[in-house]
Amino acid sequence: MEAAPAPLAEEDALASLEDRIKRAVDLVAQLRAERDAAVAELDSIKKAAGSAMGESQKLRQEVETLRGERKQVKTRIEKLLGQMELL
């Protein structure tokens, strides 16, 4: 009669092992899904950063152009003021 508990203990150990393996598989699947989501988010952020960098460069060029135009306008106004003083 003492032989019966040994197979039961083996079944419990096997069930416990099976349960731990199942949890490990679930955890790996969850971690893979999280990794995939993080990679997708990173790709999205990289695209947004690239777009922002392009826009930033475009705005810098526009500012430089506007500064040059402002300088030209200032020079022309100063000339006009100088001519008005002569009158």
FENFEN-V345588 format. One record per backbone hydrogen bond with DSSP energy under -0.5 kcal/mol. NH is the residue of the N-H (numbers start at 1). CO is the residue of the C=O. If there is no record, write none. Layout:
BEGIN
NH/CO, NH/CO
END
This chain:
BEGIN
4/1, 6/2, 7/3, 8/4, 9/5, 10/6, 11/7, 12/8, 13/9, 14/10, 15/11, 16/12, 17/13, 18/14, 19/15, 20/16, 21/17, 22/18, 23/19, 24/20, 25/21, 26/22, 27/23, 28/24, 29/25, 30/26, 31/27, 32/28, 33/29, 34/30, 35/31, 36/32, 37/33, 38/34, 39/35, 40/36, 41/37, 42/38, 43/39, 44/40, 45/41, 46/42, 47/43, 48/44, 49/45, 50/46, 51/47, 52/48, 53/49, 54/50, 55/51, 56/52, 57/53, 58/54, 59/55, 60/56, 61/57, 62/58, 63/59, 64/60, 65/61, 66/62, 67/63, 68/64, 69/65, 70/66, 71/67, 72/68, 73/69, 74/70, 75/71, 76/72, 77/73, 78/74, 79/75, 80/76, 81/77, 82/78, 83/79, 84/80, 85/81, 86/82, 87/83, 87/84
END
